[in-house]
Amino acid sequence: MKRTLLAVAAAALLLAGQAGAQGLAGRLAPPEKEVIAIFEQAGMREVRPHVLTPAERIRIDAALAALPSLHRGILEKKLRRLSFVDGIPGHGTGLTSKVGDSGQFDITLRASLLAESLGDFLSTKERRLFGADGSGRIVTVEASGMDALGYVLLHEASHVVDSALGLSTAPGSPFVSGIWEERTVLAPSLSGSPAATTPFRRAPPVPLGRADEIYDALARTPFVSLYATAAAPEDVAELMTWHDIARPGGRLVTPLSDAAGKQIRRYEPLAFPAVKARMERVDRLLREAG
């Protein structure tokens, strides 16, 4: 089968990275002051570099080793440093930042991820989208297949892969065609969806009583999560991250419960028809690049 241009480029970058491999764990270093300032702008307070314990370094090594080979190869070439910060959480959790015009990137993560489960992390993130309205609805995310560290690291690493391959920017890219017209501009067929009316799209919080309407709408889109609607790069990063979780043993479910805790709806984004079709595209890219 003829390899796509994206796959050829991915394979070339992967080999180039492997040829000069120094070990990703060797990129652990304190963050730049400019990076700390970005976390502060996102609402995090008392931001400071996190001093990693030996046990934490082992966990980070394992998370790096678990990245797809495409990601590891590109990071070997493109990643300058991986940093962790402490502080009182705001909205910032992970940050991928360009290092001037060098073509390299820094990835900085909130250190509290090292102690969070993926379900707790995603539930907290999702609940920020909704406002109490007396309905008593409860939104939860149940997830397995990796922990919060693995999820955020893979998401941020996917931004580097996206930048290297132009997955969200190249004209005619199959990852955005028919979905995104510009970086934050959705295609007309999706722009009017209730799924595009959350704070991730700079809209006000959604009343909890409308949660089922939002998730019903999401199920009719190609997005694996509401966060994916924020911008084309976030969409691609979410898609690639959840592709990894979709392997045997991985799970992503969003139950919606009433005030008494009784489940009234249950959403499985990995089973959404349009999401499944896009997962096949990611699978093809990773397979052909390898």
C-alpha positions as CSV (number, residue, x, y, z in Angstrom):
1,M,0.0,0.0,0.0
2,K,1.3,3.4,-0.9
3,R,2.4,5.4,2.1
4,T,0.9,8.8,2.6
5,L,3.0,12.0,2.6
6,L,2.2,12.4,6.3
7,A,3.4,8.9,7.0
8,V,6.6,9.3,5.1
9,A,7.4,12.6,6.9
10,A,6.6,10.9,10.3
11,A,8.9,8.0,9.5
12,A,11.7,10.4,8.5
13,L,11.4,12.4,11.7
14,L,11.2,9.3,13.8
15,L,14.4,7.9,12.4
16,A,16.2,11.2,12.7
17,G,15.2,11.4,16.3
18,Q,16.3,7.8,17.0
19,A,19.6,8.4,15.3
20,G,20.5,11.2,17.7
21,A,18.8,9.7,20.8
22,Q,20.1,10.9,24.1
23,G,17.3,9.5,26.2
24,L,14.1,11.4,26.9
25,A,14.6,11.1,30.7
26,G,17.7,13.1,30.3
27,R,15.6,16.1,29.2
28,L,14.2,16.6,32.7
29,A,15.2,20.1,33.9
30,P,13.7,23.1,35.7
31,P,11.3,25.3,33.7
32,E,12.2,28.7,32.3
33,K,10.9,31.8,34.1
34,E,8.8,32.6,31.0
35,V,7.0,29.3,31.4
36,I,6.3,29.9,35.0
37,A,4.8,33.3,34.0
38,I,2.4,31.5,31.6
39,F,1.1,29.2,34.3
40,E,0.6,32.3,36.5
41,Q,-1.4,34.0,33.8
42,A,-3.6,30.9,33.6
43,G,-4.5,31.4,37.3
44,M,-2.0,29.1,39.0
45,R,-0.5,30.7,42.2
46,E,2.8,30.4,44.0
47,V,4.3,28.6,40.9
48,R,7.7,27.2,41.5
49,P,9.9,24.4,40.0
50,H,9.1,20.9,41.4
51,V,11.9,18.9,42.8
52,L,11.4,15.3,41.6
53,T,11.8,12.4,44.0
54,P,13.5,9.2,42.9
55,A,10.1,7.5,42.8
56,E,8.6,10.2,40.7
57,R,11.5,9.9,38.2
58,I,10.7,6.2,37.9
59,R,7.1,7.0,37.1
60,I,8.1,9.6,34.5
61,D,10.5,7.2,32.9
62,A,7.7,4.7,32.6
63,A,5.3,7.3,31.1
64,L,7.9,8.3,28.5
65,A,8.6,4.7,27.6
66,A,4.9,4.1,27.2
67,L,4.5,6.9,24.5
68,P,3.9,5.6,20.9
69,S,7.1,5.1,19.0
70,L,6.2,8.0,16.6
71,H,6.0,10.4,19.6
72,R,9.2,9.1,21.2
73,G,11.1,9.4,17.9
74,I,9.9,13.0,17.2
75,L,10.5,14.0,20.9
76,E,14.1,12.8,20.7
77,K,14.6,15.3,17.9
78,K,12.3,18.1,19.1
79,L,12.1,18.1,22.9
80,R,14.6,20.4,24.7
81,R,13.3,19.9,28.2
82,L,10.6,18.3,30.3
83,S,9.7,20.2,33.5
84,F,7.3,20.0,36.4
85,V,5.9,22.9,38.6
86,D,4.2,23.1,41.9
87,G,1.7,25.7,43.0
88,I,-2.0,26.3,43.8
89,P,-3.8,25.0,40.7
90,G,-5.5,27.3,38.2
91,H,-6.7,26.2,34.8
92,G,-3.2,25.4,33.5
93,T,-2.1,21.7,33.6
94,G,0.2,21.1,30.7
95,L,2.1,23.5,28.4
96,T,4.0,22.9,25.2
97,S,6.0,26.0,24.3
98,K,8.3,26.7,21.3
99,V,11.9,27.5,22.0
100,G,12.4,30.6,19.9
101,D,13.1,29.7,16.2
102,S,15.1,26.6,17.1
103,G,12.4,24.1,16.1
104,Q,12.5,22.6,19.6
105,F,9.9,22.6,22.3
106,D,9.7,22.6,26.1
107,I,6.9,20.6,27.8
108,T,5.9,21.7,31.3
109,L,3.5,19.8,33.5
110,R,1.8,20.5,36.9
111,A,3.4,18.2,39.3
112,S,0.1,17.3,41.1
113,L,-0.6,15.1,38.1
114,L,1.9,12.6,39.6
115,A,-0.7,11.8,42.3
116,E,-3.9,11.9,40.3
117,S,-6.0,9.2,38.6
118,L,-7.2,9.9,35.1
119,G,-10.8,9.7,36.2
120,D,-10.4,12.3,38.9
121,F,-8.4,14.6,36.6
122,L,-10.9,14.5,33.8
123,S,-14.0,14.7,36.1
124,T,-12.6,17.9,37.6
125,K,-11.8,19.3,34.2
126,E,-15.3,18.4,32.8
127,R,-17.2,19.8,35.8
128,R,-15.8,23.2,35.3
129,L,-17.9,23.5,32.1
130,F,-21.2,23.4,34.0
131,G,-22.9,25.6,36.4
132,A,-25.3,24.6,39.2
133,D,-28.9,25.2,38.4
134,G,-30.8,23.2,41.0
135,S,-31.2,20.2,38.7
136,G,-28.8,18.2,40.9
137,R,-27.2,16.6,37.9
138,I,-23.7,15.1,38.4
139,V,-21.1,14.7,35.6
140,T,-18.4,12.2,36.0
141,V,-15.7,10.8,33.8
142,E,-14.6,7.2,34.3
143,A,-11.3,6.3,32.6
144,S,-8.7,3.6,32.5
145,G,-5.8,2.6,30.4
146,M,-3.3,5.2,31.9
147,D,-3.1,7.7,34.7
148,A,-3.3,11.5,34.6
149,L,0.4,11.8,34.1
150,G,0.4,9.5,31.1
151,Y,-2.6,11.3,29.6
152,V,-1.3,14.8,29.9
153,L,2.2,13.8,28.8
154,L,0.8,12.1,25.7
155,H,-1.5,15.0,24.9
156,E,1.3,17.5,25.1
157,A,3.7,15.3,23.1
158,S,1.0,15.0,20.5
159,H,1.2,18.8,20.1
160,V,4.9,18.4,19.2
161,V,4.0,15.6,16.7
162,D,1.3,17.8,15.2
163,S,3.7,20.7,14.8
164,A,6.3,18.5,13.2
165,L,3.9,16.9,10.7
166,G,1.3,19.6,10.2
167,L,-1.6,17.4,11.1
168,S,-3.8,20.4,12.1
169,T,-2.3,22.9,9.7
170,A,-1.3,21.3,6.4
171,P,-3.8,22.2,3.6
172,G,-6.1,19.3,3.0
173,S,-4.9,17.4,6.1
174,P,-7.3,14.5,6.7
175,F,-7.2,15.2,10.4
176,V,-9.0,18.5,10.0
177,S,-10.7,18.4,6.6
178,G,-14.5,18.9,6.9
179,I,-14.0,19.7,10.6
180,W,-12.0,22.8,10.9
181,E,-11.8,25.8,8.5
182,E,-9.2,27.6,10.6
183,R,-7.4,27.0,13.9
184,T,-10.4,27.9,16.0
185,V,-13.1,28.1,13.3
186,L,-15.3,25.0,13.0
187,A,-16.8,23.9,9.8
188,P,-20.4,25.2,9.3
189,S,-21.8,21.7,9.9
190,L,-20.3,21.7,13.4
191,S,-20.3,25.4,14.4
192,G,-24.0,25.3,15.4
193,S,-23.7,22.2,17.5
194,P,-24.6,22.5,21.3
195,A,-21.3,20.7,21.8
196,A,-19.6,23.9,20.6
197,T,-21.3,26.1,23.3
198,T,-19.2,25.4,26.4
199,P,-16.4,27.4,28.1
200,F,-13.9,25.5,25.9
201,R,-15.3,27.6,23.1
202,R,-15.3,30.7,25.3
203,A,-19.0,30.4,26.1
204,P,-20.5,30.8,29.6
205,P,-20.8,27.7,31.8
206,V,-23.6,25.4,30.7
207,P,-26.5,24.8,33.2
208,L,-26.2,21.3,34.5
209,G,-29.7,20.6,33.5
210,R,-28.6,20.8,29.9
211,A,-25.7,18.3,30.2
212,D,-27.5,15.6,28.4
213,E,-28.2,17.9,25.5
214,I,-24.5,18.8,25.3
215,Y,-23.3,15.1,25.4
216,D,-26.1,14.0,23.0
217,A,-24.8,16.6,20.5
218,L,-21.2,15.6,21.1
219,A,-22.1,12.0,20.1
220,R,-23.1,13.3,16.7
221,T,-19.7,15.0,16.1
222,P,-16.2,13.6,15.3
223,F,-14.9,14.9,18.6
224,V,-13.7,12.5,21.3
225,S,-14.2,15.1,24.0
226,L,-15.6,18.5,24.6
227,Y,-12.1,19.8,25.1
228,A,-11.4,18.7,21.5
229,T,-13.8,21.4,20.3
230,A,-11.5,24.2,21.6
231,A,-9.2,24.4,18.6
232,A,-7.8,22.1,15.8
233,P,-4.5,21.4,17.6
234,E,-6.4,20.3,20.8
235,D,-8.7,18.2,18.7
236,V,-5.7,16.4,17.1
237,A,-4.0,16.0,20.5
238,E,-7.1,14.6,22.1
239,L,-7.7,12.2,19.2
240,M,-4.1,10.8,19.3
241,T,-4.2,10.5,23.1
242,W,-7.5,8.7,23.2
243,H,-6.4,6.4,20.4
244,D,-3.7,5.1,22.7
245,I,-6.3,4.6,25.5
246,A,-8.6,2.8,23.2
247,R,-6.3,-0.2,23.2
248,P,-7.6,-3.3,25.0
249,G,-8.2,-2.5,28.6
250,G,-8.7,1.2,28.0
251,R,-12.0,2.9,28.7
252,L,-13.6,6.4,28.5
253,V,-17.1,6.7,29.8
254,T,-19.1,9.8,31.0
255,P,-22.0,8.8,33.2
256,L,-24.6,11.5,33.9
257,S,-26.4,11.0,37.3
258,D,-29.3,12.7,39.0
259,A,-29.3,14.3,42.5
260,A,-29.8,10.9,44.1
261,G,-26.8,9.4,42.3
262,K,-28.9,7.3,39.9
263,Q,-27.4,7.1,36.5
264,I,-29.7,8.6,33.9
265,R,-27.4,8.6,30.8
266,R,-24.1,7.1,29.8
267,Y,-21.8,8.3,27.1
268,E,-18.9,6.3,25.5
269,P,-17.0,8.7,23.2
270,L,-14.7,6.0,21.9
271,A,-17.8,4.3,20.4
272,F,-19.1,7.4,18.7
273,P,-19.3,6.5,15.0
274,A,-17.4,9.5,13.6
275,V,-14.8,9.2,16.3
276,K,-14.2,5.5,15.5
277,A,-13.6,6.5,11.8
278,R,-11.0,9.0,12.9
279,M,-9.3,6.5,15.2
280,E,-8.7,4.3,12.1
281,R,-6.9,7.3,10.5
282,V,-4.6,7.7,13.5
283,D,-4.0,4.0,13.5
284,R,-3.0,4.1,9.9
285,L,-0.6,7.0,10.4
286,L,1.1,5.3,13.4
287,R,1.3,2.0,11.5
288,E,2.7,3.5,8.3
289,A,5.2,5.7,10.1
290,G,6.6,2.7,12.0
